[in-house]
Amino acid sequence: MAQVNIYTEKRDLELERMQRHYALTPEQRFYDLIKLCRFSMKMAGRTTMGEPQGKGIIIRKPVKPEHGEF
């Protein structure tokens, strides 16, 4: 059975969450984020909180060519 901690201060809770977060590998953090998204969708009645705008992922701004370049 999991141990239940009762926090007297909000700071104690935040510190434990940060320690737990930094102990995970980047892959585990990614999958935890996916689980959190699925949980929030389930709580919202299977709808997302926002709508995709169809812009995709923008990695960088395009470089404008200088005069005479194509």
C-alpha positions in Angstrom: 0.0 0.0 0.0 1.3 3.5 -0.9 2.3 5.8 1.9 0.1 8.9 2.3 1.9 12.1 3.1 0.1 15.0 4.7 1.8 18.3 3.8 1.8 21.2 6.2 3.0 23.6 3.6 2.5 24.0 -0.1 6.3 24.4 -0.5 6.9 20.8 0.8 4.5 19.4 -1.8 6.2 21.4 -4.6 9.6 20.3 -3.5 8.6 16.6 -3.5 7.0 17.0 -7.0 10.2 18.6 -8.4 12.4 15.9 -6.9 10.2 13.2 -8.4 10.2 15.0 -11.8 13.9 15.4 -12.0 14.5 11.7 -11.0 12.7 10.6 -14.2 14.4 10.1 -17.6 13.3 12.4 -20.5 11.4 9.4 -22.0 9.5 8.8 -18.7 8.6 12.5 -18.5 7.2 12.4 -22.1 5.0 9.4 -21.3 3.8 11.0 -18.1 2.8 14.0 -20.1 0.9 11.8 -22.5 -0.9 10.1 -19.6 -1.8 13.5 -18.2 -3.3 14.6 -21.5 -5.3 11.4 -21.7 -6.5 11.9 -18.1 -7.5 15.5 -18.8 -9.5 14.4 -21.9 -11.3 11.8 -19.9 -12.2 14.4 -17.2 -13.4 16.8 -19.9 -15.8 14.3 -21.4 -13.5 13.1 -24.3 -13.0 16.5 -25.7 -9.8 18.5 -25.8 -9.4 21.8 -24.1 -8.2 23.5 -27.3 -8.6 23.0 -31.0 -5.6 22.5 -33.3 -5.0 25.4 -35.6 -3.4 23.3 -38.4 -0.1 25.2 -38.3 2.0 22.2 -37.3 5.3 22.6 -35.5 7.3 25.7 -36.4 10.9 25.0 -35.8 12.4 28.2 -37.0 11.5 31.2 -39.0 12.4 31.1 -42.7 15.5 33.1 -43.7 14.7 35.9 -46.1 17.0 35.9 -49.1 19.1 38.9 -49.7 19.0 40.9 -52.9 20.1 38.7 -55.9 19.7 35.4 -54.1 16.9 32.9 -54.8 
